[in-house]
Amino acid sequence: MHNRIWIALALASALGLTGCGGGGNPSPPSLASVSSVNAASTAPKAAPSGGFKQVVAFGDSLSDDGAYTLAALSVYGPGTSYNIPFTGLPYAAGGQFTVNGAATGNWTNVLASKLGLSLTPNLVGYGTPSGVMYLGAAGTTSTPAFCAFSAPPSSGQANCTNFAEGGSMVSNPDGIGHSGGALTLPITTQVQNYLAQFGSFNANQLVTVLAGNNDIFAALSGVSASVTLAVQQAVGSALQQNPSLTQAQIAQIQAEAQAQATSQAVAAAQTTVATAADQLAAQVKLISSKGGQYVLVFTLPDSSQTPFGRGLPYTGMTPPQAPPAGYVCDNTNTSTPCYLLSNLVQVFNQRLLNDLQGQPVKVLDGYGLLNEEIANPAQFGLSNVTTPWCDPATTSSLLCNVGTPYAAAGASTSNLGTWLFADSLHPTPVGYGIIANAALSAMKGFGWISQ
């Protein structure tokens, strides 16, 4: 039943709905592109006077450099069987969505370091049975501890300007993992928190914006849930009217309900992610209006190329099911869920680019970057671009560290530097390093830093 629904979903996404091509992997319409946005951008063409003094990051887990360190402390810290002491950020045992404890961490920190700067989370907190607790320099507190590991904003030396949080959506506060304790402050709140603490942006800041992934995952999940419910209701209603329906008749009712519900659900999902892109573009424009001059926005990578996407529809199925040997979801096949996932990413990216055309910002092509890594791994020094490095027993790369390799899959500390994925979605430190280097190269091309 579950598989048949996914087949119907993917077929519907190929039948001329918003942003879809006609066969093979869907192609966005020929509207704005990364190159056209960058060419028309009114952003500065020279480096800031005196160079960059601060990096300000907004986004989700791909830019989060420790907002959920308390979750890692609850697993590894003093009083646990691991008893790993906390000596400050970054916490080597966990807290970032990568392989923690390696030489480098999130791309935001790597990029800041390459610019001669440092970066810490603006807020470190996590939900507990007794309420949300926050991590400050003196320990945990029930009061939000902004800039706990930084000089205060009033000093002009604050580096607590990473506002990104794992699970965050663009405007919905109920992000991925929120019910389990994750703060998931949306991008809208992240920007407002920045303005409340710092007042405005300035010409010596690099502002990065990478978000929307979780809006897409939520929309994808919503399609499956809404179609499943519609089919159940249709069958239930039919059986109430005629309890003697044969299995063949029930199957026909299911098929008809799937076809109708799927078309509506996929169209709704595409509208949802397009709206999220509009909302993100509005925040980018707000940043510019409040003084941000060097604003770098990322298109989203194609999640269908990740281990999560390659594992659909088996990933996340209830009850869990192992894929057949050698199974890989084909995102060029219109009868697969990863085709729909890829489509939603492209709908989001296209709408975002359309919204940013002519704006004083620059765009980095995160979509193209991941595709290139997958197609030509050796070019990036990668040997494995399909298997997570982290042991699945850690449940998330948030709790993964150099001592938790997926040994059964061949992961070890000796090959950590050549594997792309830490878990089913997030990069290893080398993967984040590729993003940081791409950002640095793009900034050189924009004239924002010297060659």
C-alpha positions in Angstrom: 0.0 0.0 0.0 2.7 2.4 1.0 4.8 1.7 -2.1 1.7 2.1 -4.4 1.1 5.6 -2.9 4.6 6.7 -3.6 4.4 5.5 -7.2 1.2 7.6 -7.6 2.9 10.6 -6.0 5.9 10.5 -8.3 3.7 10.0 -11.4 1.6 13.0 -10.4 4.7 15.2 -10.0 5.6 14.4 -13.6 2.2 15.4 -15.1 2.8 19.0 -15.7 2.5 20.4 -12.2 4.4 23.5 -11.1 8.1 23.4 -12.0 8.1 19.9 -13.5 9.8 18.8 -16.7 8.4 16.1 -18.9 10.4 13.0 -18.2 13.7 12.3 -16.7 14.7 14.5 -13.8 12.4 17.5 -13.5 13.8 20.8 -14.9 12.9 24.2 -13.5 11.6 26.8 -16.0 14.2 29.0 -17.8 13.8 32.0 -15.5 16.3 33.4 -13.1 19.5 31.4 -12.6 22.4 31.7 -10.2 24.5 33.4 -12.9 21.7 35.8 -13.8 21.1 36.8 -10.2 24.8 37.3 -9.6 25.2 39.3 -12.9 22.4 41.6 -12.0 23.3 42.0 -8.3 23.8 45.4 -7.0 26.0 44.1 -4.2 29.5 45.6 -3.7 32.1 44.6 -6.2 35.0 45.3 -3.9 36.1 44.0 -0.5 34.9 46.0 2.5 37.2 48.7 3.8 39.3 47.1 6.5 38.2 43.6 5.5 35.5 41.4 7.1 35.2 41.8 10.9 32.3 39.4 11.5 30.5 36.4 10.0 26.7 36.3 10.6 25.0 33.0 9.7 21.3 32.2 9.4 20.0 28.7 8.7 19.4 25.2 9.8 21.6 22.2 10.7 23.9 22.7 7.7 25.1 25.9 9.3 24.6 25.1 13.0 27.9 25.0 14.8 26.7 23.9 18.3 23.2 25.3 19.2 22.3 21.8 20.5 25.4 21.0 22.4 23.3 20.4 25.5 21.8 17.3 23.8 25.3 15.9 23.3 26.2 16.7 26.9 23.2 14.8 28.1 24.5 11.7 26.3 28.3 12.0 26.8 28.8 14.5 29.6 29.7 14.2 33.3 27.3 11.9 35.1 26.8 9.7 32.1 28.5 6.4 31.3 30.8 8.2 28.9 31.8 10.9 31.4 33.3 13.2 28.8 33.9 16.7 30.4 32.8 19.8 28.7 35.6 22.3 28.3 34.0 24.8 26.0 32.8 25.0 22.4 33.1 23.1 20.2 32.3 20.0 22.3 34.4 17.2 20.9 31.9 14.5 21.7 29.0 16.1 19.8 26.8 19.1 19.2 27.4 19.7 15.5 25.7 17.9 12.7 28.9 16.2 11.4 31.7 14.0 12.8 32.5 15.9 16.0 36.0 16.1 17.3 37.7 16.1 13.9 40.1 18.9 13.1 37.4 21.0 11.6 33.7 21.3 11.9 30.9 23.2 10.2 31.6 25.1 7.1 30.6 28.4 8.7 33.4 28.0 11.3 35.9 26.9 8.6 35.0 29.9 6.4 35.2 32.3 9.4 38.6 30.9 10.2 39.8 31.4 6.6 38.8 35.0 7.0 40.8 35.3 10.2 37.6 35.4 12.3 35.9 33.1 14.9 32.3 32.2 15.3 30.2 30.7 18.1 26.4 29.9 18.5 24.2 32.8 19.5 22.2 30.5 21.7 22.8 27.0 23.0 19.7 25.3 24.4 17.6 22.2 24.3 14.3 21.0 25.8 14.2 18.8 28.8 11.3 17.2 30.8 11.4 20.2 33.1 11.5 22.7 30.3 14.0 24.3 28.0 17.5 24.7 29.4 20.3 26.9 28.0 24.0 26.5 28.3 26.0 29.5 29.5 29.6 30.0 30.4 28.8 29.2 34.0 26.6 26.2 33.3 23.0 25.5 32.5 20.2 28.0 33.2 16.5 28.3 32.4 17.0 31.8 31.1 18.1 32.2 27.5 21.9 32.9 27.5 22.5 34.8 24.3 26.2 35.3 23.5 27.3 33.1 26.4 30.6 32.1 24.8 31.4 35.5 23.3 32.1 39.1 24.2 28.8 41.0 24.6 27.3 42.7 21.5 28.0 46.1 23.0 31.7 45.4 23.0 32.0 45.4 19.2 34.0 42.2 19.5 31.2 39.6 19.7 31.5 36.5 17.6 28.2 34.9 18.8 26.7 35.5 15.4 25.8 32.0 14.2 22.1 32.0 14.6 21.5 28.7 12.7 19.8 25.9 14.4 19.2 22.3 13.3 15.7 21.5 12.3 14.7 25.2 11.7 12.3 26.1 9.0 11.9 29.5 7.3 8.9 30.8 9.3 7.3 27.8 11.0 8.6 27.5 14.6 7.6 23.8 14.8 10.6 22.6 12.9 12.1 19.1 12.6 12.8 17.7 16.0 11.0 20.4 17.9 8.7 18.0 19.7 11.8 16.2 21.0 13.4 19.3 22.5 15.1 21.1 19.6 14.6 24.8 19.6 14.2 25.1 15.8 13.9 28.9 15.9 12.8 29.8 12.4 14.9 32.1 10.1 12.4 34.8 10.7 13.1 34.6 14.5 16.8 34.3 14.0 16.9 37.5 12.0 14.7 39.3 14.6 17.0 38.0 17.4 20.0 39.4 15.6 18.3 42.8 15.2 17.2 42.8 18.8 20.8 42.2 20.0 22.8 44.1 17.4 20.4 46.7 16.0 21.5 46.6 12.4 23.9 45.0 10.0 27.1 46.7 8.7 29.5 46.8 5.8 32.2 44.8 7.5 30.0 41.7 7.9 29.6 38.6 5.7 26.0 37.5 6.1 25.3 33.9 5.0 21.8 32.5 4.5 21.2 28.7 3.8 17.7 27.5 4.7 14.6 25.8 3.3 15.7 22.2 3.6 13.4 21.4 6.4 10.4 23.1 4.7 11.0 20.6 1.9 11.2 17.6 4.1 8.0 18.6 5.9 6.2 19.1 2.6 7.4 15.7 1.4 6.2 14.0 4.5 2.9 15.9 4.3 2.2 14.5 0.8 2.5 10.9 2.0 0.4 11.6 5.1 -2.4 13.4 3.3 -2.6 10.8 0.5 -2.6 7.9 3.1 -5.4 9.6 5.0 -7.5 10.3 1.9 -7.3 6.7 0.8 -8.2 5.4 4.2 -11.2 7.7 4.4 -12.3 6.7 0.9 -12.2 3.0 1.7 -13.8 3.5 5.1 -16.6 5.5 3.6 -17.2 2.9 0.9 -17.2 0.0 3.3 -19.7 1.8 5.5 -22.1 2.1 2.5 -21.4 -1.4 1.3 -19.7 -3.8 3.8 -19.7 -6.6 1.1 -17.2 -5.0 -1.2 -14.8 -7.4 -2.8 -11.0 -7.0 -2.6 -11.0 -6.0 -6.3 -13.6 -3.3 -5.6 -11.6 -2.0 -2.6 -8.4 -1.9 -4.7 -10.3 0.1 -7.4 -11.5 2.6 -4.8 -7.9 2.9 -3.4 -6.5 3.6 -6.9 -9.1 6.2 -7.7 -8.6 7.9 -4.3 -4.8 7.8 -4.7 -5.0 9.5 -8.1 -7.2 12.3 -7.0 -5.5 12.9 -3.6 -2.0 12.7 -5.0 -2.5 15.3 -7.6 -3.8 17.7 -4.9 -1.2 16.8 -2.4 1.8 17.3 -4.7 0.4 20.6 -6.0 0.0 21.7 -2.4 3.5 20.7 -1.5 5.0 22.6 -4.4 3.0 25.7 -3.4 4.2 25.3 0.2 7.9 25.2 -0.7 7.5 28.0 -3.2 5.9 30.1 -0.4 8.8 29.2 1.9 11.2 30.4 -0.8 9.3 33.7 -0.9 9.5 34.0 2.8 13.2 33.4 2.8 13.7 36.0 0.1 11.8 38.4 2.2 14.2 37.9 5.1 17.2 38.3 2.7 15.7 41.6 1.6 15.1 42.6 5.2 18.8 42.0 6.0 19.8 44.2 3.1 17.4 46.9 4.2 18.9 46.9 7.7 22.4 47.5 6.4 23.7 44.1 5.2 25.9 44.7 2.1 27.8 41.4 1.7 25.0 38.9 1.8 25.6 35.4 0.4 22.6 33.2 -0.2 22.8 29.5 -1.0 20.6 27.4 -3.3 19.7 24.2 -1.7 21.5 20.9 -2.5 19.5 18.2 -4.1 18.5 16.0 -1.2 17.6 13.2 -3.5 21.4 12.7 -3.9 22.0 12.1 -0.2 21.8 8.7 1.5 18.4 9.7 2.7 17.2 10.4 -0.8 18.9 7.4 -2.2 17.1 5.2 0.4 13.6 6.3 -0.2 11.0 4.9 0.1 12.5 2.5 2.6 14.0 5.3 4.8 11.4 6.3 7.4 8.9 3.5 6.7 6.9 2.1 9.6 7.7 -0.5 10.5 11.3 -0.1 9.3 12.1 -2.1 6.2 15.5 -2.9 4.8 15.9 -2.2 1.1 16.7 -5.0 -1.2 20.4 -5.6 -1.9 21.8 -2.9 -4.1 18.7 -0.7 -4.0 19.1 2.9 -4.9 16.2 5.3 -5.4 16.4 6.7 -9.0 15.7 10.4 -9.1 15.3 10.3 -12.9 12.5 7.8 -12.7 9.1 9.5 -12.3 7.7 6.5 -10.3 10.0 7.1 -7.4 9.7 9.4 -4.3 13.2 10.8 -4.7 12.0 12.2 -8.0 9.4 14.2 -6.1 12.0 15.2 -3.5 14.3 16.5 -6.2 11.4 18.3 -7.8 10.5 20.1 -4.6 14.1 21.2 -4.1 14.1 22.6 -7.7 10.8 24.4 -7.2 12.2 26.1 -4.0 15.5 27.1 -5.7 13.8 28.5 -8.8 11.4 30.6 -6.8 14.2 31.9 -4.6 16.3 32.8 -7.6 13.3 34.6 -9.2 12.8 36.5 -6.0 16.4 37.5 -5.7 16.9 38.7 -9.3 18.1 42.3 -9.2 18.7 42.3 -5.4 21.9 43.5 -3.7 23.0 39.9 -2.8 25.1 37.2 -4.3 24.2 33.5 -4.7 26.3 30.3 -4.3 25.1 27.3 -6.2 24.7 24.7 -3.5 22.6 22.6 -5.8 25.3 22.4 -8.5 28.0 21.9 -6.0 26.6 18.7 -4.5 25.7 17.4 -7.9 29.3 17.9 -9.0 30.6 16.1 -5.9 28.4 13.1 -6.6 29.3 13.0 -10.3 33.1 13.6 -9.9 34.1 12.6 -6.3 37.8 12.2 -7.1 37.9 15.8 -8.1 37.2 16.7 -4.5 39.4 14.0 -3.0 36.4 11.9 -2.1 36.2 8.1 -2.2 32.7 7.5 -0.8 29.7 9.7 -1.6 27.0 7.2 -0.8 27.4 5.8 2.7 27.2 7.6 6.0 30.4 7.6 8.0 28.7 7.7 11.4 27.4 4.5 13.1 23.6 4.5 12.8 23.4 3.7 16.5 24.2 7.3 17.2 20.8 8.1 15.6 22.1 11.5 14.3 25.4 13.1 13.4 24.6 15.5 16.3 25.9 12.7 18.5 28.5 11.3 16.2 32.2 11.8 16.8 35.6 10.4 15.7 35.0 7.4 18.1 31.7 6.3 16.5 32.5 5.2 12.9 30.1 2.9 11.0 32.7 0.1 11.1 30.3 -2.4 9.5 30.2 -0.2 6.4 34.0 0.2 6.3 34.2 3.6 8.0 37.3 4.4 10.1 39.3 7.3 11.3 41.7 6.6 8.4 39.1 7.3 5.7 37.2 10.1 7.5 38.9 12.6 5.2 37.5 11.0 2.0 33.8 10.3 2.9 31.3 12.9 2.0 28.4 12.1 4.4 28.4 11.9 8.1 24.8 10.7 8.4 22.0 10.4 5.9 21.9 14.1 5.2 24.8 16.0 6.7 28.4 16.3 5.5 31.6 15.1 7.2 34.1 17.8 8.1 35.7 17.3 4.7 32.3 17.8 3.1 31.8 21.0 5.0 35.3 22.1 4.0 34.3 21.8 0.3 31.4 24.1 1.0 33.7 26.6 2.8 36.2 26.5 -0.1 33.4 27.0 -2.6 32.2 30.0 -0.7 35.7 31.4 -0.5 36.3 30.9 -4.2 32.9 32.6 -5.0 33.8 35.6 -2.8 37.1 36.0 -4.6 35.1 36.0 -7.9 32.8 38.6 -6.6 35.7 40.8 -5.6 34.8 40.6 -1.9 38.2 39.3 -0.9 41.6 39.6 -2.6 42.9 36.9 -4.9 
